[in-house]
Amino acid sequence: MTCGGSAIFEWRAEVNMEDTVESQESSYCATLDPVSRERYKQTVKKYIGRDPYSLKMSEYTTEVKDLPTIEAVDITNYLVLQTSYYTRQQMKAFKSLEAYNFFVSGWVHNLGTKRLRDGYSLVFARTSYFPQDHTGEHIAEALQDVLKTWKLNPTGLVAITTDNGANIVKAVQLNKWSRIQCFGHRLHLAIGHAMDDARITRAISLCKKVVSSFSYSWRKRRELAEVQIQLGLPSHQLLTEATTRWGSRLLMIERVLEQERALSKVLSVDMKTRPLVPTW
């Protein structure tokens, strides 16, 4: 049961992949407009041979090794360079995208792969869906639905671990369940408050600006790699801080300190980035 952030997502699989539906046109295909429907049929005919909505889950493999190899450039090419509503700037800050957060929050599950002809692969995944406003009442109802879906007896529930969001706290109270505050969340808040110091804030701000200047410039990343070899430093990339993960801030700072000599050398060459040379 996922209780991250302020939302709890219920299981609503619109298609039962266990059903054997041998038809030329699935219910999903029938909902498409004429142009999209024809394109969908052509894609199915070319790569799969059968409408994927007619396949059984048993026809997929859940082995990680069977998943197709995808690199960042492939995703950028598909989502940015081809027709898409994603922009290049959004991809640079991909951790802020909903799709990324859906995955890391556990809302995408039951991943399966089916090998197709000519080296292609079909990947299937179920996603959780919660279209209502994330009020305490709606979350409480969704939590009850989760128990029913998994056939769990509410009387056997000892406690539920959540963050301190007002809506999730209210949801637990409405269900009359015992609640345990998430230690990781509270630790993150405590460390955040402890770092509320002007000197620390300045140092962290400088680290973030340095990382950002290299993230948005392939030329600087290339120069950094060259200087790392010259100085005998590890060929490590800079790390970006995730605001909801205090450990990522620590890793970002450690990496900047590790590469301080190389960073200073690269930044000092450009007048625009010279003010970013770490002085602490």
N, C-alpha and C positions, 0 to 999 in steps of 0.2 A: 504494500500500500504506500503510495507516494504522497508525501505531505510537504513538498517543497514549495517555497514562496507562499502566495496567498491563494492558490487554486488547487483543488483536488479534481482530477479528471476521471470520469467514469468510462467504463468499457461499453462502447456501442459499435459493434462490428456490423456494418451495413450489408456485407456479403459473407455468407457462410461458405468458407472454402472447403468444408467437408462434404458439401452437397455435390452430387454428380449431375451437372447440368450440361448436357450435350446439345447445344443449339448453335446456330450460325450467328445469332445476334443476342447478346446478353441484355439484361434489363438496363445496365449502365449505358451500353451502346445506344439503346433506344431513346435515352434521354438527351443525346447529343443533337445539335443542329445538323442539318443535312451535310454541310461541308465538313464539319468535324467528324461526323459519323463515317463518311466515306474515307477520310484520311485515317481514322482509327482502324477501319476494316483492312485497308491496304497495308498498314503497319503490322497488324496481326497476321495477315496472309504472308507477308514477306519474311518476318522474323520468327513467329511463334507457331503458326499453323492452326492454333485453336485460340479462342477467346480466353484470355487469362482468368476471367471471372467464372469460367466453367471448369477450371482445374481444381483438383482436390489438394488439400494441404499436404497429404501424404506423398504427392508428386514432387514436393520441394525438399531440398536438403537444408539442414540447419547448420552444417559444418562451416565454420568461419573460413577455412581454406578454400571453399568453393565460391566465396564471394569474389566478384570481379575486382581487379586491381584498379583503383581510382586514385589519381593524384590531384593536388590542388589546381594544377593547370587545366585538368579536364573539367573540373567543376566550374572554374572561371570561364572557360570556353563555352560551356553549355548555358550557364546562367547569365553571363554578361555579354560575351561577344556575339552570341546568337540572340534571337528575339526573346526578350525577357523584361520583366519590370525591375529586376535587380540592376543596380548601377555598380560601376567600378569602385566607387567610394564605399558602398555598402559591403562589398566583398572584402575590402581592406579591413573593415571592422566586422568580420563575419561572426564574431562571438556575440554581437548584439542582435543578430538576426533571430527571428522566431524559430526558424527551422533548426538552427544550431541548438537553441535552448530546449526545443522539444526533445532532441536526442539526448542531451546530457541530463535532462530532468527525468528521463525514463518514460516519456509519453509515447515513444515508438518502440514496439516490441514484436515478438513472434516473427523475426526476420527469417525469410526463406529464400533459397536460390534454386533456379531450374536452368540447367544447361540447354542452350538452343543450338541450332545449326550455325555453321560458319563462325564458331567461336563466340557468339553472343550469349548473354545471360539475362534471365528474367528474375528480378528481385521483388519479392513480396514482403510487405510489412503491415501490421495492424497499428493503428493509432488510436489513442484515447480522445474522446470528444466531449466538450463541456461548453455549449454555446450560451448558456445563461450568464447573467451578471454574477460575479463571484461574491455574492452576499452570504452571510452566515447561514441563512435558511437554505439556500440552494446547495451550498457545500455540505450541509448536514444531510440533505436528501441524497446527494451524490454518494456520500460515504455509506449510507444505508444500502444503496443500489450495488455498491462494490461488494459488500458482504453477501448480498443475495446472489450476485453473479458468481462469486467464488464458493457459494454454499457454505459460508462460515456462520457458526452459531454466535450471535451477539453476546450470549451469556458467558462465552469462553474468552471474550476480549478483556485482557487485563488492563491495558492502557494504550494510548496512542501518542506518538511523539510528533510534535509540531514546532514551528517557529512561534513568534509572538504576535503574528498578524491578528488584528482585531476580528477579522471575519472568520479565520480558522479557529480562534479561541471560542468565539460565539457558537460555531458549528458543533464543536465538541461539547459545549455546555448544553446545547439543545438536545443532543443525543444522550446526555447524562452519562458520558464516559469519563474515565480518569485520564488526565493529560499529563505528559511528561515533557518539559521544555527541552528542546534540542540543545545538547551540550555544544555541538559544533557551531550552531548559530549564536549562542550566547558567548562563546569564546571569541568568535569573529567580532561581535559588538564590543566586547571588553577590550580587545586589542585595538580596535578602531578608536575607542575613547582614550586609551593610553597614548596613542600616537597624536592626539590633538594638541600638538605643540608646534609653535611657529618654526623652530629650527628643523624639526622632523618633516613638517609639511613642505618646507622649501627643498629639502634634499629629495623627497619623493617626487615633487613636482619636476625637479631637474632631471631625475631618472626617466620619468615618463616622457618628457620632451625629447631627451636623447634617443630613447627607443623609437618614438614617433618619427623623428627625422630619418632614421634608417629604414623604418617600415615603409615609408612612402617614396623611397629613392633606391632604385635598383643599382644606380651608379655608386652610391655610398656603401651599399652592401658588398658590391664587388671590390671596392677599395678597402673595406674592412677585412675582407678575406685575404687580400694581398698583404696587408700590414700584419695580420695575425701570423702569417708564415714568416715574415721578416723578423718579428719579435719573438717567435717561438711560442706563441700563445695557442691554446686550444681553438680549433675551428668551430666555435660555437656561435649560434645565432642569438640575438638579443631576445628576451622574453617580455611579453606584455602582461601587465597586471589585469586580473579579473576582479572587479570591484566587490564581488560577493565571495571571494576566496582569499582570506588573509594570507594564506601560504604563498599565493602567486605573487604578492607584493614582495615577500621575502626573497623568492627566487629571482624576481626582476632585479632587485638591489644587488644580490650576490653576483649575478651575471654581469651587471654594469661594473662592479668592483673588479671582477676577474679580468674584464676587457678594458679597464680604465686607460691603460697606456695606448692601446690601439685606437680607442675611441678619441682620445685627445689628439692623436696624430692626424686622424682623418678629419675631425671637426675643425681643427685649427687651420686647415688649408683653405676652407671656404669662409669668406667674410660673413656670410649670412648665418653660418652655424658656429662661428668662433665663440660667441657668448655662451654657447652650451658646453664648452670645455669644462669638465668637472673641477671645481675648486674647493667644494665642500666648505 
